[in-house]
Amino acid sequence: MNVNLLIDAIVRQTTVLIAQLATASGARAPLAHTANRVFMELVRELRAQGLGTKVIADMFGVSLRTYHNTVRRLSEGNTVQGQTLWEAVLAHVMDHGTVLRGDVLARFSSDDDALVRSVLKDLVGSGVLFQTGRGSQVAYRYARADEIAAAREASGEPLIGLSWVTIYRDGPVTVDELRAAIPQGDVSQLEQALTALLRDRRIERCEIGGTAHYSAQRCMIPVGAEEGWEAAVFDHYQALVTAITTKLRLKGRSSAHNEAIGGSTYSCDVWDGHPLRDEVLGFLTECRARGADLVRRVDAYNESNARDPKSALRVYAYVGQTVITEGDELEDG
């Protein structure tokens, strides 16, 4: 098995997805932090697999010193030690109320100028900071609680959907664990999302070891919903990745649940007048209908029957479909 070839192909497809998301609906999402975040997340996952720093450095093809320097640089800004650049810039603006962009760049002169500008743009784009003025008079100020709430209401509250999906997948989780899973959300944002989810009874709260934990018995993003589409995309992608990584962990062994773990891909060529055209095109609709009916029946049974925690299983199933017109090409580079 050529692992490097497979990794390169997956990275290519992932970059296509990121590029599509970054430019969706005419948006131009800031990406300056993306490469650094990918590196740090990959390092974290490799550590979780039990690998040491020397092995990880070798896998990246760098010396141990270079590896340590890179991790240290990405873990905190050069100007303010002990904080990421994102956190340090936000704290600086909060401390000063309203501050000119030139003053921010001067304060963080030890950090890359383009990176500082990207952080400011990211903070404005996420609704944490407000930007006013033009040219040399561009200024930033921290958004008040009521302004943040209004901005979230206008945006459809994407953080609520992402939180709901994450809690359902990983729960029970704490606020800190939820923040680690959703890096863009600060504590106050996540707490407001949790309040909304608790109010709608989409999640449950319990105390474990004196700490609040949150869980969800189900998560459903309606087909075609405009609000929460971010959560729906994340849910699809996470289900796909979870299925693949779980299969890889089996290391070639047979599934413990009669091949209930894995995936299959099918492709068909049809045309106008083809006797199976409608059946092929309706495959996704049929699967959705069967899945929705199955979930309803399972939920109905679970509501009136006690759960057996010793043998309980959570099963994820993902179905995706696309149609390529003759002459078009898949986004594979």
C-alpha positions in Angstrom: 0.0 0.0 0.0 1.4 3.4 -1.0 0.5 5.5 2.0 2.1 8.7 0.8 0.2 8.5 -2.5 -3.0 8.1 -0.6 -2.2 11.0 1.7 -1.3 13.3 -1.2 -4.6 12.5 -2.9 -6.6 13.1 0.3 -4.8 16.4 0.9 -5.6 17.5 -2.6 -9.3 16.8 -2.2 -9.4 18.5 1.2 -7.8 21.7 -0.2 -10.5 21.7 -2.9 -13.2 21.5 -0.3 -11.5 24.3 1.8 -11.2 26.5 -1.3 -14.9 26.0 -2.1 -15.9 26.9 1.5 -13.6 29.9 1.6 -15.2 31.4 -1.5 -18.8 30.2 -1.0 -21.5 32.8 -1.9 -18.8 35.3 -3.0 -17.0 35.2 0.4 -13.3 35.6 0.7 -12.6 33.9 4.1 -9.1 34.6 5.6 -6.8 31.6 5.3 -3.6 32.9 6.8 -4.1 30.8 9.9 -5.1 27.6 8.1 -1.7 26.1 7.3 -0.5 26.8 10.8 -3.6 25.3 12.4 -3.3 22.2 10.2 0.3 21.7 11.4 -0.6 22.0 15.0 -3.6 19.8 14.8 -1.6 17.2 12.9 1.1 17.3 15.6 -1.6 16.9 18.3 -3.1 13.9 16.6 0.3 12.3 16.1 1.1 12.8 19.8 -2.3 11.2 20.6 -1.1 8.1 18.6 1.8 7.8 21.0 4.5 9.1 18.8 7.5 11.0 20.4 8.8 14.4 19.3 11.8 13.0 17.5 9.7 10.6 15.4 7.2 13.4 14.6 10.1 15.8 13.5 11.5 13.0 11.3 8.0 12.5 9.7 8.0 16.3 8.8 11.5 16.0 7.5 13.0 18.6 9.9 15.5 18.7 12.7 14.3 18.4 16.3 15.4 22.0 16.9 13.5 23.3 13.9 10.4 21.3 15.0 10.5 22.7 18.5 11.0 26.2 17.2 8.0 25.8 14.8 5.7 24.5 17.5 6.8 27.3 19.9 6.2 29.9 17.2 2.8 28.6 16.3 1.8 28.1 19.9 2.2 31.8 20.8 2.9 35.1 19.2 6.4 36.6 19.2 5.3 39.9 20.9 3.3 38.4 23.8 4.5 35.2 25.3 2.0 32.7 26.6 -0.8 33.7 24.2 -1.6 32.9 20.6 -1.4 36.0 18.3 -5.2 35.8 17.9 -5.7 36.0 21.7 -3.0 38.7 22.1 -4.5 41.0 19.4 -8.0 40.6 20.8 -6.8 41.4 24.3 -4.9 44.5 23.1 -8.0 45.9 21.4 -10.2 45.1 24.4 -7.8 46.9 26.8 -7.7 50.0 24.7 -11.4 50.3 23.7 -10.8 51.7 20.2 -7.4 51.4 18.5 -6.0 52.3 15.1 -4.7 49.6 12.8 -1.3 51.3 12.7 -1.1 51.2 16.5 -1.9 47.4 16.5 0.8 46.7 13.9 3.3 48.8 15.9 2.4 46.9 19.1 2.9 43.5 17.3 5.9 44.6 15.2 7.8 41.4 16.3 5.2 39.4 14.5 4.7 39.1 10.7 2.8 42.2 9.5 0.6 40.2 7.1 -0.3 37.7 9.8 -1.4 40.5 12.2 -3.6 42.0 9.5 -5.1 38.6 8.8 -5.8 38.1 12.5 -7.6 41.5 12.6 -9.6 40.6 9.5 -10.5 37.2 11.1 -11.7 38.9 14.3 -13.8 41.4 12.3 -15.2 38.6 10.1 -16.2 36.5 13.2 -18.0 39.5 14.7 -15.7 39.9 17.7 -14.4 43.3 16.5 -16.0 46.1 14.7 -14.0 48.0 12.0 -14.5 51.7 11.2 -12.7 54.3 9.0 -10.6 54.1 5.9 -6.9 54.2 4.9 -4.6 55.2 7.8 -7.7 55.9 10.0 -8.9 52.3 10.1 -9.8 51.6 13.7 -11.1 48.6 15.6 -13.1 48.2 18.8 -14.4 45.2 20.7 -18.1 44.5 20.0 -20.4 44.9 23.0 -22.5 41.9 24.1 -25.7 43.3 22.6 -24.0 44.0 19.3 -22.5 40.5 19.2 -25.9 39.0 19.9 -27.5 41.1 17.1 -24.8 40.1 14.7 -25.3 36.4 15.5 -29.0 36.6 15.1 -28.6 38.1 11.7 -26.1 35.5 10.6 -28.3 32.5 11.5 -26.2 31.4 14.5 -23.9 29.0 12.7 -22.1 28.3 16.0 -25.2 26.8 17.5 -25.4 24.2 14.8 -21.7 23.4 15.0 -22.0 23.0 18.8 -25.0 20.8 18.5 -23.3 18.4 16.0 -20.1 18.3 18.1 -21.9 17.6 21.3 -23.9 14.9 19.6 -20.8 13.3 18.2 -18.4 13.7 21.2 -20.7 14.1 24.2 -20.7 14.3 27.1 -18.3 17.2 26.7 -17.3 20.2 28.8 -17.2 23.8 27.6 -13.4 23.6 27.3 -13.6 20.4 25.3 -16.2 22.1 23.0 -14.0 25.1 22.6 -11.0 22.9 21.6 -13.2 21.2 19.0 -14.5 24.5 17.6 -11.4 26.9 17.7 -13.4 29.9 16.3 -15.7 30.1 19.2 -14.6 31.8 22.5 -16.1 30.8 25.9 -18.8 33.5 25.9 -20.0 32.6 22.4 -20.1 28.9 23.2 -22.0 29.5 26.5 -24.6 31.5 24.5 -24.9 28.6 22.0 -25.3 26.2 24.9 -28.0 28.3 26.5 -29.9 28.3 23.2 -29.5 24.6 22.7 -30.6 23.9 26.3 -33.6 26.2 26.0 -34.7 24.3 22.9 -34.0 20.9 24.6 -31.7 19.9 21.8 -29.0 19.1 24.4 -28.9 18.0 28.0 -26.6 19.1 30.9 -25.3 16.9 33.7 -22.6 17.1 36.4 -19.7 14.7 36.1 -17.0 15.0 38.8 -18.4 18.5 39.7 -18.0 19.8 36.2 -20.8 20.6 33.8 -21.0 18.3 30.8 -23.3 18.4 27.7 -24.7 15.6 25.6 -27.3 15.2 22.9 -29.4 12.1 22.1 -30.0 13.2 18.5 -29.0 15.8 15.9 -31.0 16.6 12.8 -30.3 19.4 10.3 -33.3 19.6 8.0 -32.6 19.0 4.3 -32.2 22.3 2.4 -32.1 24.4 5.6 -30.3 27.7 5.1 -29.6 28.2 8.8 -27.1 25.6 10.1 -25.7 24.6 6.7 -22.2 24.9 8.2 -23.2 22.3 10.8 -24.6 20.1 8.1 -21.5 20.2 6.0 -19.3 19.5 9.1 -21.6 16.6 10.0 -21.3 15.0 6.6 -17.5 15.4 6.5 -17.0 14.2 10.1 -19.1 11.1 9.5 -17.1 10.3 6.4 -13.7 10.8 8.1 -14.9 8.9 11.2 -15.9 5.9 9.1 -12.6 5.8 7.2 -10.4 6.3 10.4 -12.4 3.6 12.3 -11.8 1.2 9.4 -8.1 2.0 9.4 -7.8 1.3 13.1 -9.0 -2.2 12.5 -5.8 -2.7 10.5 -7.2 -5.2 8.1 -9.1 -7.2 10.7 -12.7 -8.1 10.1 -15.3 -5.8 11.6 -16.7 -6.8 14.9 -20.2 -6.0 13.7 -20.6 -8.0 10.6 -19.0 -5.5 8.3 -21.1 -2.6 9.8 -18.0 -0.4 9.6 -16.8 0.8 6.2 -18.1 2.4 3.1 -18.8 1.7 -0.6 -18.8 3.9 -3.7 -20.9 3.2 -6.7 -21.0 5.0 -10.1 -23.5 4.7 -13.0 -23.6 6.1 -16.5 -27.2 6.9 -17.6 -28.8 9.2 -20.2 -32.2 10.4 -21.5 -34.3 7.3 -22.3 -32.2 5.0 -20.2 -34.6 2.6 -18.4 -32.8 3.0 -15.0 -32.1 6.8 -15.2 -34.8 7.8 -12.7 -33.9 5.0 -10.3 -30.2 6.0 -10.4 -31.0 9.7 -9.9 -33.5 8.9 -7.1 -30.9 6.8 -5.1 -30.1 9.7 -2.7 -33.8 10.5 -2.2 -34.6 6.9 -1.5 -31.7 6.6 1.0 -32.8 9.7 2.8 -36.4 8.5 3.1 -35.2 5.1 4.5 -32.8 6.8 6.9 -35.3 9.3 8.2 -37.9 6.6 8.7 -35.4 4.4 10.5 -34.3 7.2 12.9 -38.0 8.0 13.7 -38.6 4.3 14.6 -35.5 4.1 16.7 -36.3 7.3 18.5 -39.9 6.1 19.2 -38.6 2.9 20.7 -35.9 4.6 22.8 -38.3 7.0 24.3 -40.2 4.2 26.0 -37.4 1.7 26.7 -34.4 1.9 29.1 -31.0 2.2 27.5 -28.4 -0.5 28.2 -25.2 1.3 28.7 -23.1 -1.9 28.6 -24.0 -2.8 25.1 -25.1 0.5 23.6 -23.7 1.4 20.2 -23.9 4.6 18.2 -24.1 4.0 14.5 -23.2 6.7 11.9 -24.2 6.3 8.3 -23.3 8.8 5.6 -24.8 8.9 2.0 -23.6 11.4 -0.6 -24.4 11.7 -4.2 -23.4 14.0 -7.1 -24.2 14.2 -10.8 -21.5 15.0 -13.4 -22.6 16.1 -16.8 -20.8 14.7 -19.8 -17.7 16.7 -20.4 -17.4 18.0 -16.9 -14.5 16.9 -14.6 -14.4 16.2 -11.0 -12.5 18.7 -8.8 -9.4 16.5 -8.4 -6.8 18.7 -10.0 
